[in-house]
Amino acid sequence: MASSVSNAFALVRPPGHHATPNRSMGFCLFNNVAIAARYLQREHGVGRVAIIDWDVHHGNGTQDIFYDDPSVFFFSAHQVPLYPGTGMANETGTGDAVGTTLNIPMRPGSEPSDYIEAFQNTLKPALLDFSPDFLIISAGFDAHCLDPLAAINMTADGFASLTDILCEIAAETCEGRLISALEGGYDLKGLSESVVAHVGRLMAHA
């Protein structure tokens, strides 16, 4: 917010996107990105926050927290079927917040090109329309092809491409202000390669 840096990566554990306001679940104790979004709004006067979740599991906790809040846009691309069993395309928000939740279920076996197409053709127009003041990534890397908990064929280069897309959107809408927070990732080789690729692209856009 002081413009000393334009983006940052939070290398944190445990992950957070399954945690609801009153329940820990799915390895998650506190919903890190939701807390960050509320902190930005309450302490820094940020109006609209967008949370982009590319973890292979649906961020049900984050969705629940902001499902009726039109000031927070939540997007998730995740494997279906898979834990926790939420995140269908018809889950779009409620009340004044209808349209500020966007879920893209991904089939097992999906490739990086499927994610890139979804981000370019579906997410990008929606984010440009929402015009966030700050962008937060729930950066889970368990969609990597080596990960044992899912069946998506993402690669480190694929995550780098998604990072580029989001950094470009942040530059266009919110002066590049972006925070990425680590979520899932359970194969050390896939996780480490993906984090290096992701942070490398963040640094290139800094």
C-alpha positions as CSV (number, residue, x, y, z in Angstrom):
1,M,0.0,0.0,0.0
2,A,3.0,2.3,0.5
3,S,4.1,1.5,-3.1
4,S,7.6,0.3,-1.9
5,V,6.9,-3.0,-3.7
6,S,4.2,-3.8,-6.2
7,N,3.8,-7.5,-5.4
8,A,4.7,-10.1,-2.8
9,F,4.6,-13.8,-2.1
10,A,3.8,-15.1,1.3
11,L,5.5,-18.5,1.9
12,V,3.1,-19.6,4.7
13,R,1.9,-22.8,6.3
14,P,-0.6,-24.1,7.0
15,P,-2.8,-23.2,4.0
16,G,-6.1,-21.5,4.6
17,H,-8.7,-21.5,1.9
18,H,-10.9,-24.3,3.4
19,A,-11.2,-22.6,6.8
20,T,-14.5,-20.9,7.5
21,P,-15.1,-18.2,10.2
22,N,-15.9,-20.8,12.8
23,R,-14.4,-24.1,11.4
24,S,-11.0,-25.4,10.5
25,M,-10.9,-28.1,7.8
26,G,-8.8,-29.5,5.0
27,F,-5.4,-28.8,6.6
28,C,-6.5,-25.1,7.1
29,L,-6.7,-23.4,10.5
30,F,-7.3,-19.8,9.5
31,N,-8.3,-18.4,6.2
32,N,-5.2,-16.4,5.4
33,V,-6.4,-14.7,2.2
34,A,-9.7,-13.7,3.7
35,I,-8.0,-12.2,6.7
36,A,-5.7,-10.3,4.4
37,A,-8.7,-9.0,2.3
38,R,-10.5,-7.7,5.4
39,Y,-7.3,-6.2,6.7
40,L,-6.9,-4.3,3.5
41,Q,-10.4,-3.0,3.6
42,R,-10.5,-2.0,7.3
43,E,-6.9,-0.8,7.8
44,H,-6.1,0.7,4.4
45,G,-9.6,1.7,3.0
46,V,-9.4,-0.6,0.0
47,G,-12.8,-0.9,-1.6
48,R,-12.8,-3.9,-3.9
49,V,-10.6,-7.0,-3.5
50,A,-10.3,-9.9,-5.9
51,I,-9.2,-13.3,-4.7
52,I,-8.0,-15.7,-7.4
53,D,-7.7,-19.3,-6.2
54,W,-6.0,-21.8,-8.5
55,D,-5.5,-24.5,-5.9
56,V,-6.7,-27.9,-7.2
57,H,-9.3,-28.0,-4.4
58,H,-12.2,-25.5,-4.3
59,G,-11.7,-22.7,-1.7
60,N,-15.0,-23.4,0.0
61,G,-14.1,-21.4,3.1
62,T,-13.1,-18.3,1.1
63,Q,-16.3,-18.6,-0.9
64,D,-18.5,-18.9,2.1
65,I,-16.9,-15.9,3.8
66,F,-17.6,-13.5,0.9
67,Y,-20.6,-15.2,-0.8
68,D,-22.9,-12.3,0.1
69,D,-20.3,-9.5,-0.1
70,P,-20.2,-7.6,-3.3
71,S,-16.9,-5.9,-2.4
72,V,-14.9,-9.1,-2.8
73,F,-14.7,-11.0,-6.0
74,F,-13.9,-14.7,-5.6
75,F,-12.7,-16.9,-8.4
76,S,-11.7,-20.6,-8.2
77,A,-10.5,-23.0,-10.9
78,H,-10.4,-26.5,-9.3
79,Q,-10.8,-30.2,-10.1
80,V,-14.3,-31.7,-10.0
81,P,-15.0,-34.1,-8.5
82,L,-12.6,-33.7,-5.6
83,Y,-12.6,-32.6,-2.0
84,P,-14.5,-30.7,-0.6
85,G,-17.2,-31.2,-3.2
86,T,-18.2,-27.6,-3.6
87,G,-17.5,-25.0,-6.3
88,M,-20.1,-25.7,-9.0
89,A,-20.5,-23.2,-11.9
90,N,-24.0,-22.3,-10.6
91,E,-22.5,-21.0,-7.3
92,T,-22.3,-17.3,-8.1
93,G,-23.1,-15.4,-4.9
94,T,-26.2,-14.3,-3.2
95,G,-28.2,-11.0,-2.8
96,D,-26.2,-8.0,-3.9
97,A,-23.2,-10.2,-4.4
98,V,-24.6,-12.3,-7.3
99,G,-22.0,-12.4,-9.9
100,T,-19.0,-11.8,-7.6
101,T,-18.3,-15.5,-7.2
102,L,-17.0,-17.3,-10.3
103,N,-16.2,-21.0,-10.3
104,I,-14.7,-23.0,-13.2
105,P,-14.8,-26.7,-12.5
106,M,-11.9,-28.4,-14.2
107,R,-12.1,-32.0,-15.4
108,P,-9.4,-34.6,-14.3
109,G,-6.7,-34.6,-16.9
110,S,-7.0,-30.9,-17.7
111,E,-3.9,-29.4,-19.3
112,P,-2.2,-26.0,-18.7
113,S,-3.8,-24.8,-22.0
114,D,-7.2,-25.4,-20.4
115,Y,-6.3,-23.2,-17.4
116,I,-4.8,-20.5,-19.6
117,E,-7.9,-20.4,-21.8
118,A,-10.2,-20.1,-18.7
119,F,-8.1,-17.3,-17.3
120,Q,-7.9,-15.4,-20.5
121,N,-11.4,-15.8,-21.8
122,T,-13.5,-16.1,-18.6
123,L,-11.6,-14.7,-15.7
124,K,-9.9,-11.7,-17.3
125,P,-13.1,-10.0,-18.6
126,A,-14.8,-10.6,-15.3
127,L,-12.0,-9.1,-13.4
128,L,-11.7,-6.1,-15.7
129,D,-15.4,-5.5,-15.2
130,F,-15.1,-5.8,-11.4
131,S,-12.0,-3.4,-11.4
132,P,-10.4,-4.5,-8.1
133,D,-8.3,-2.2,-6.0
134,F,-6.2,-5.1,-4.9
135,L,-5.6,-8.7,-6.1
136,I,-4.8,-11.7,-3.9
137,I,-3.8,-15.1,-5.2
138,S,-4.6,-18.3,-3.3
139,A,-1.6,-20.0,-4.8
140,G,-2.0,-23.7,-4.3
141,F,0.3,-25.8,-6.5
142,D,-1.4,-29.2,-6.1
143,A,-2.8,-29.1,-9.6
144,H,0.8,-29.9,-10.7
145,C,1.0,-33.2,-12.7
146,L,3.2,-34.8,-10.0
147,D,0.9,-34.1,-7.1
148,P,-0.5,-37.2,-5.5
149,L,-3.8,-35.7,-4.3
150,A,-5.3,-34.8,-7.7
151,A,-5.4,-35.6,-11.4
152,I,-4.6,-32.3,-13.2
153,N,-1.7,-31.9,-15.6
154,M,-0.5,-28.4,-14.7
155,T,3.2,-27.6,-14.9
156,A,5.6,-25.0,-13.5
157,D,5.5,-23.2,-16.9
158,G,1.7,-23.3,-16.8
159,F,1.6,-21.6,-13.4
160,A,4.1,-19.0,-14.7
161,S,1.7,-18.2,-17.5
162,L,-1.2,-17.8,-15.1
163,T,1.0,-15.5,-13.0
164,D,1.6,-13.3,-16.1
165,I,-2.1,-13.0,-16.8
166,L,-2.9,-11.9,-13.2
167,C,0.0,-9.5,-13.0
168,E,-1.1,-7.9,-16.3
169,I,-4.6,-7.6,-14.9
170,A,-3.3,-6.1,-11.6
171,A,-1.2,-3.6,-13.6
172,E,-4.3,-2.5,-15.5
173,T,-6.7,-2.3,-12.6
174,C,-4.9,-1.7,-9.3
175,E,-1.4,-0.3,-10.0
176,G,0.0,-3.8,-9.9
177,R,-0.9,-4.3,-6.2
178,L,-0.9,-8.1,-5.8
179,I,-0.2,-10.5,-2.9
180,S,0.2,-14.3,-3.5
181,A,-0.2,-16.7,-0.5
182,L,0.8,-20.3,-0.6
183,E,-2.0,-22.8,-0.3
184,G,-1.7,-26.5,-1.2
185,G,1.1,-28.5,-2.8
186,Y,2.1,-32.0,-1.7
187,D,4.8,-33.2,-4.1
188,L,8.1,-31.4,-3.2
189,K,9.5,-31.4,-6.7
190,G,6.3,-30.1,-8.3
191,L,5.8,-27.6,-5.5
192,S,9.4,-26.2,-5.5
193,E,9.5,-25.9,-9.3
194,S,6.1,-24.2,-9.4
195,V,7.0,-21.8,-6.6
196,V,10.2,-20.8,-8.3
197,A,8.4,-20.2,-11.7
198,H,5.7,-18.3,-10.0
199,V,8.0,-16.0,-7.9
200,G,10.2,-15.5,-11.0
201,R,7.2,-14.1,-12.9
202,L,6.2,-11.9,-10.0
203,M,9.7,-10.5,-9.9
204,A,9.6,-9.8,-13.6
205,H,6.4,-7.7,-13.1
206,A,7.6,-5.9,-10.0
